[in-house]
Structure formats: C-alpha cells, structure tokens
Amino acid sequence: MAVTPEDREQMNLLCQRIQDEIDPAKFGGLVNQLDQLLTTQEERLNALRKQERS
C-alpha cells in the first residue's frame, strides 16, 4: 500500500490547514510539510512499481 491511512489523514489535515491559513510564513511551512509527505508517497509508489517489475 503506497498511502497509509495515517498518511492520508495527515494529508487531509494539512490541506485543511493550508486552506484556512492566512499567515504567509505559516502557509509556506504547511505547504513544505505537504510537499515532503507527497514526496515520501511518490518514493513509496516508485519502489512498489519497481518491485512489481522484478
């Protein structure tokens, strides 16, 4: 499984906080957190795809 339930919940919470945030610095920090989480998910998915090809 590429996306765990915990990761999905964290992504949803981050998206909600990003949507509601008005402070530019906090907004940027939240976007960075979401980007890191998405990068991790992409790496997991790529590893799964690589495993399936082997």
N, C-alpha and C positions, 0 to 999 in steps of 0.2 A: 504494500500500500504506500503510495507516494505521499499522501496527505493524511496525517493522523487526525483524529477528532480534536485533540488538543491544539494542534496547529491550525486547524480550520477555525476553532473558537477564537484563538489568538488573532488570526487574520480578520475575522469579523469584528472583534473588539477594536483592533487598530483602525479599521476602515470607519467605524462609527466615530471614534475619537478624532480621526482626521477630518471627517465631515463637519464635526462640531467645533473644531479648534479655530480660534481667531488670532492667537498669538503666533506671528510668523516663525519665531525660533522654535517653539513647541511643535508647530506644524511640521517644520523641516525635520525635527528629531523623530516624530512619529512616522513620517514618510521614509526616513532612513531605516527605521525598525522594520517597516513593512517590506522594504526592498531586501533587507537581509533575510527575512523569513522566506520571501519568494525565491531568492537565490538558493537558499537551502533546499527548497522544494524542487527547484529545477535540477539541482545536482542529484537529488534522490531519484527523480524520474529518469534522468540520463543514465544513472547507474543501473536502474531496473531494466531499461531498454537494452543496455549493453549486455546484461546478464541473459536476457531473453534471446539475444542473437548468438550467444555462445553455446 
